[in-house]
Amino acid sequence: MLRKFVNKEFLHISGSFCIGSILNNTRRLTSVKNTVKELSRDTDNKQNCDINKSATDINLGYSELRTGTLNTSPLKVASDACHDVIIIGGGVTGTALFYTLSRFTNLKRICLIERHGDVSQVASNGRSNSQTIHCGDIETNYNLEKARKVLRQANMLRNYATKLSPSMRDQVIFKLGKMVLGVGELECEIIEKRFNEFKFLYPHMNLLGKREIGDIEPCVAYKNTITYRPDPIASIYVPDEHTGVDYYQLAVSFLKGATEACENSKGKYIMTCMNTKVLDIIRMSSNGDLYKVITNRGEFYGRYIVVSACGYSLLFAKKLGYNSNLSCLPVAGSFYFSSRPLLNGKVYTIQNPELPFAAVHGDPDIIMRDTTRFGPTALPLPLLERNNLKSIADFFKIVNPDLNLALVYKDLFCNSSLRNYALRNILFEVPIINKNLFIKDCRKIIPSLDSNNIKYAHGFGGIRPQIIDKSKRKLLLGEGKITTDEGLIFNITPSPGGTTCLGTAENDMRIICSRLGAQVDELEFKKTLLQGDYSVD
């Protein structure tokens, strides 16, 4: 389970790389427009035609992940090409779409732009999330309808990952037991009711009492080495399944898969541009047939643009005139580490239905071995990225404060449960007193836990953009997406966005192909993602 870090030169484009070799700065825009018009007449022609019929070899790296080393492979990238699709954001959502378009469609030119030097450096980095595949079985805030939807998408991810080479698979996905714990008579009743309602959807689900829990997770059931905890407990337990995931390594595997698809498909060109910051997106035609993406390294042209950049997706959507009624409440989550391993699998607790945030849970950490991670906390912060003070200015561009937003905040703060929860989570970030407060929540999972047994996990934790609809004066839960009929998609993906990355990619792939007149290889898609150890109906 020890994470093997790949060389940080992975997927970098050389600093001497000249963006002009991709997009000729002296090119006339009219030639691009004319090409797009020509291509729109015939799907096959528009996918096979180079604007200047030339190509340049550019050395783009991808990771083989063989004993932590880096192997690179030269790819052909069309010079002066108008890309079919440009994906902005190299997190797990963006790379999943990059993979699905490269592997399962006949689109010819696909470009991925990422402003960091490597993929998955923000929300989908293993230090920023719970490293969990959410299936809806132990997430008590999911009703049956949402659980069914999430399970399908989780199984797509697991089918994909289990078909990887053993060396890659074992760095991406991990087998762990998991349970949701009820403490006290009321929560035990909730657990039993949920089990009876959901067991048909999850055939491996078990209902456990205190003694059975003690056999699996002794630190949960016992207050010391010989005595059970006094309060009633029950749990829904799912034995060893692929439940843990390193979303960074998953993103790496998506790029490798896209590279292999390109090498095996005649006339397909893909680009990955790291260290490339998008400054603006400009609509070049009234009907959305052509866009110009301006970056710190030059200009790119594309027929379809997908922005998968968490809160920044909303920023670009607003710049282009979409969803002025939406605002953003970024919520930062932090974690604590135990001094030694305390759990054999993931242990979740029942979520307060009045709170839109995950209840505390304990997880064996797949990055920091020999420890258990507890969290997350939930602290609203005016940042789009954790530990990036420069993102404060971008937050205020998105938030667009007005009376409606003030009323939303007022309503949220007037909710006593939410207000007390927020104030308590502020204290979780205060040195000295934070451990003694947080330990009380952790003792719901492990009653014998002492404040000396945990420490604040510095360098771990992230930010999730919770969307606010100002016109309806409410906080929108779950993933956010803005889909237009003008060749633009904006993905804003709070939890469980990592779990649903391939489901989101499938949805986007079908929308894109419908607009661009491309085809999906349904047989290959089904074989790769819908069939396997976790069959999808």
N, C-alpha and C positions, 0 to 999 in steps of 0.2 A: 504493500500500500504506500510505500515511500515514493513520493513524487520525484520524478527525474526531470530536472529542469533542462531545457534545451538551450543551446547556444543563443544568446540574445541577438546575434546577428540574423537569427531566423527571420526569413521573409523581409529583411531590409532590402530596399533598393539602394544601390551604392550611392554615397554622397555625391559622387561625380556624375550621377545619372542626370541627363539633361531632359527635362520634360518636353523640350522641343522635338526630341526624337519620336515622341508619341503624337504630339499635336503640333503641327507646323504653325508657328505664330504668324507667319505671313499668308497663311491660307485665307482665302476669301470665304466669308460666311455664306455667301450666295451659293458657292459650290456645295457646301454641306446641305443647305436647304434643298437644292435641286436633287442631290443624291437621295435625300429622304423621300422626296416626292416620287422619284423614280422607283425607289424600293417599295413604296407603299402599294404599287400596282401588282407586285408579284412577291409573295412571301419568300420563295426560294431564292429569287434573285436578290432581294434586299438583304438576305442573310449571307450571301456568298460574295457580294460585290465590295471590293475595297475602293475607297475614294480615289486613291492614286495608284491602285494596283501594285503597291509595294509593301514589303514587310521588313521589319527590323528584328534581329535576334537580341533579346535582352535577357540577361541571366537573373531569373527570379528564383529565390531559394524556397524550398519547402523541406519540412522536417521528416526524416525517416524514423526518428526516435529510436535509433539502434544504439543501445548503451549510452544514451545521452548525447550522441554526436550529431552533427549536422551534415546532411548531404544535399547538394543542390542539383537542379536539373534545368538546362536552358529551355525556355519556352519561346515560341514565336508570338510576337505581339504586333498587331497591324499598326503601321504608321498612318497618321492622319485619319484614323478610323472614327466613325461615329458609332459609339457603342450601342448595342441593343438595350442593355440595362447597366446602370451605374448604381452600385450599392454603397451607401455612405454609412460607415460604422462596422468595425471588425470585431464586434462582440460575438457571442454565440448565436444570436439571432441573425446578424448580417452574414456570418460565415455559413450558417445553415442554408440560407437562400442562395448564396454563392455556389454551394455544393449542389443543391437540387436543380438549379438552372443549368449548371454545367453537366450534370450527370443524366438528367431525365428529360431534357428538352433539346430541340434542334436550333435553339438560339446560338448565334455564332460568336458574338462579342460581348463579354461580360467583364465588368470592371468593379473591383472592390477598393474603396478608399478608406484608410484608417489614419488618424492623426498621431497615434502613438507609434513607437518603433516595433511593436509586436501586437498580436491579436489578444483580445480578452484581457485588457489591462484595467478595466473599470468594473462594472457590475457583475460580469461573468467571470472575473478572476476568482480563484478558489478562496482567496482571503476576504472576499467581499460578500459571500453568500453562504448559505447553509450546506452546500455541497450535497443537496438532496434532490432525488427525482420524486416529485410530488405526484402521487397516483390517486389521491382523493380518499384513500381508505382510512388514514389516521388524521387527516386534516378536518377537524370537526366544524370548521367554518364553511365547508363545501356541502351543499345539498346534493341530493341524488343526481339531479340533472347536470350540475357542474362536475361532479365526480366522474360521471360517465364520459363527459367530454374530455376531461383532463386525462383520464385513464387511457383513452385512445391515443392521445398525443404522447403520453409517457411511454406507451408500448412501442410507438414508432421509434422513439429514441433508443429504447432498449434493444429492439430488433436490429437497428443500425449498428449499435455499439458491439453487440455480441457477435456480429459477423466480421468485425475487424480482425486483423492478425492478432494472435495471442499477445505478442509484445505490446502492441498498441492498445488492445482491449483492456489489458490489465493496468494500464495507466489512465484509462478513461472512466471505467465503470467498475463498481465494487459490490460484492454481495454482503449484505448485512441484514440482521433481523431488525424489526421496527415495531413499535407499539405506541398507542395513545393511552395515557394513564388517567384514570378517574380517581380522585381522592375525596372521601366523604360519601355519605349516603346519596346525596343528590347527584353527584357526578357519576357514581356507580350506576345509578338508574339511567343516566344519559348514555353511558357506555353500552349497557345492555340493550337499550332501545335502538341505538345506532347499529349495533351488531345485527340485530334481527332485521333491520331495514336494508342493510347493505350487503349481507353475506352472500346473496345470490350473484352479486356483481363481482365479488372477490372470494372465490372458492377456497383460497388458502387462509382465509381469515379465521382466527380462533378467539374465543372469549375466555379470559383467564381470571382466576381468583388470586388471592394473596399467596397461597402456597405455590401455585404454578408460576406466578411471577417471580417468586423467590428462587425457583430452579433456574430461571433464565437470566434474571437481573437481580442478583442477591442484594446489591447495594440499594435497590429500590424498595424491596420488601422488608429488609431488616433495619432496625435502628442500631444494632450492634451485631457482633458475630454470632450471637445465639438467640436474640430476641426479636420477634417480629415488631414492626411499627404498630402503634395502637389503633390508628385510624383505619376505617374500611378502605380498601383499594380494589379496583378491577381494571382490566385493560383489554383492548382489542389488539391482538398480536398477529403479525404476519412473519413467518419464519424466513430463513435466508432467501432473499430476492435481490436482484440488482437494484439497489436503493441509493447507494452512494455514487457520486459522480464528480469528476474534476472537469468543470466546464471549460477551463483553459485548454486542457488536453483534447477535449471534444472539439473545440474550435480548430486546433491544430490538425486534427484528423479530417475535418471538413475541407480544409485547404489542400491537404494531401489527396483526398478523394477527388476534388475538383481538378487538380493537376493531372491525375491519372486519367480522368475522363477526357481532358483536353488532348493528352498525348495519344489516346486511343480513338479520337474522332477527327477525321480529316476536315480541315477548314475551320476548326473551332479555335478561337483565340481568347485567352483570359488574361487579365492583368490584376496584380495585387500591388497597391501603392501604399507603403508604410510611410510614417513621418510626413503625411500629407494632410494638411488642415484645410477643411472646406470653409471658405470665406463667404460665399454667396451662391445661390441657385437662381438662375435667370431663365424665365420662359421666353423662348425664341420664336414661338409660333402661337397664334391665338388659340388654336385647338389643342395645344399640348403635345404636338408631335415631335418637338425638339426642345432640349434644355441645354443650357451652358452651366457647367459647374466650375466656379472660380476657386482655385486653391492657392496656397502659398507656393506652389511649384508649377503653376501654369493652369491652363484651361482644358476641360474635358467636355465633350459633347455626347449626349445620350438621348435615346428615344423614350426611355422610361427611367425614372429615378425612384429609388427606395431608400428612405432615411431610417436607419435602425440605430439610433444613438441616444436612447433613454430620453432624458429631459430635453436634450438638444433637438430631438425630433420635433417637439412642440414648438421650439424656437424657430426652426426653419419653416414649419407649417404656418406660423403666424406671419413670418416675413413674406410669404407667398399669398397671404390674404385668407387663410383658412382658420376656422374655429376661434374667432376672437372671443367667444364666450367661455373658452377654457382657460383655466389657470393651473397652477401647480403648487402642491405642498410637498416639498422634499422631506423625507423622513430618514434620518440616519440610524443605522443599527450598529451596535457594538457587541463584543463578545468577551467572555471570560474563560480562562483555561484552568483546569484542575492540575494539581501537582503530580498526579499519577492517573493512569487509566481507571475509570470507575464504571463504565458501561460497556457492554458487549455489542450493543446495537443502538439504534436511534430510539429515544424515548421522548415523545411529545406529550403535551398536556392540553386539556380542553380549553378552547379559546372562549373568552368572554364575548357573547354575541353583540354587546354594545360597543366593542372595540374593533376597529378595522385593521388590527395589527396581530401578528403571530404571537401566541403565548410562548413562554420560555420553554425551551427544549434542550436536551443534552444529546451530543453526537460524538462518536469517535472521529477525531479530525484526520483527514486523509493527507494533509500537508505536514502538520506537526504530529509526528507519531508519538505514542506513549503518553497521550493526554486525552482529556475529554473537554469538548467545547460547550459552553453554556451561553444561551442568549436566544434571540437578539434583544437588545434594548430598542427603544423607539423614541428618537428625539428629533422633533422638527428643527431643521436648520436652513438658513437662506443660501444653500449651496446646491449646485447641480452635480458636483463631484466631491467626494470626501477628501479632505486634506488638500483641496485646491481652491485657495482663496480667490483666484482669478475668476472662478465661476460664480461669484457673488453678483457681479455685474450682469452676467447672462441670466441669472435667476430673476433679477428685477425687470429685465426685458420681457420675460415670460409672464411674470406674475400680474403685470398690468393692474395695479391696485385701483379700486373704485368702490363705490358704495355697496354694490352687490357682493364683492369679495369680503368687505368688512363685515357684512351681515352673515356670510358663511362662517367666518372665523368666530363671530359672536355666538352663532348657534353651536359651533363645535365646543367653544369654551364654556358655554352654559350647560353642556352635558356633564354632570358631576363625575361620572365614571371616566369619561375621556379627559376631563380637566385634571383629576387626581392622578390618572395614569401618566399624563404628560409631565406633571410636576415631579412625580416620583422618578420618571426616567431622566429628568434633568439632573437629579441628585445621583443617579447611577454613573454620571460622568465626572463627579466631583471627587478628587483624590481624598484618601483617608476614610471618608464616610461611605464611599460607594460600595466597597466590598461588604460591609456589615449590613447594608440595605439589600443588596442584590442576593446575598446568601439566603435571605428569607424566601425568595421566590424559588431558588434552587433546591431548597429543602423539601419542597413539594415533590421533587423527583427523588432526591437522595436525603433522607431525614438526618443522617449522621454527618452531613457536610458541615465543615467549620470554615470560617473566613480565612483561616490560615491555609486552607486547602486550595484556594483559588487566587488567581491574579488577573488583572486587566490585560486583555490580549492586544497589546500595542501593535499597530500595523494591520490589524484585522477589522473588518467592518466596511460597510458601504452605504450608499444612499439610494433609495427608491423614490421615484417621482409619483406621488399619489395625485391623480387628476381631480380638479375641482371644476364642476359645471356651474359657472356663476349665474347663468340664467335660471337654472333650477335650484340654485342655492344648496348644492349637495356635493358630498365627496363621492367620487366614482371609484368603485373597488375593482380589482382585477386588471388585466392587461388593457392598455389603451391603444387604439388604432384609428388613424384617419385615412380613409380610402377615398380617392377622388376619381372622377371620370376623365381626368386630364393627364394621365400618365404619371401620377404621383401617389406614393404610399408613405405614410409616416407611422412607424412602429414605436410606441412608448410602452416599455415592457417592465412594469414592476412584477414581483413574484406572482405566479410561477413562470415567468417568462423564459427561464432557462429550460425547464421541463418541456415547455410547449414550443421550443424553437423549430422543430421540424414540422409540427402542425401549422405554425405560423408561416413557415416557408412554403408548405404545400398550398395554403390559401393564396399567398402572394404569387406563387408560380402560376397558378391557374388564372388569376386575374391578369397577370402580365401577358401570358400566352394568348388569352382571349383578345386582348387589345392589339397585340403585335402580329396576330395571325400565325403564331408558332404552334408546334405540336408537342404533346407530352407522351413519353414512352410509358404508357400505363402498365404494361406487363413488367417492365424492369422496376418501375416504382413500387408496384405491389410486391414483387419478389424481394426487394431490398428492405422496404420499410413496414409492410403490412403483414408479412409472413415471417415466421421464425419461432423462437422460444416464447414470445409473447404475442400470440396471434391477435390480429385486429379484425373484427367483424366488419 
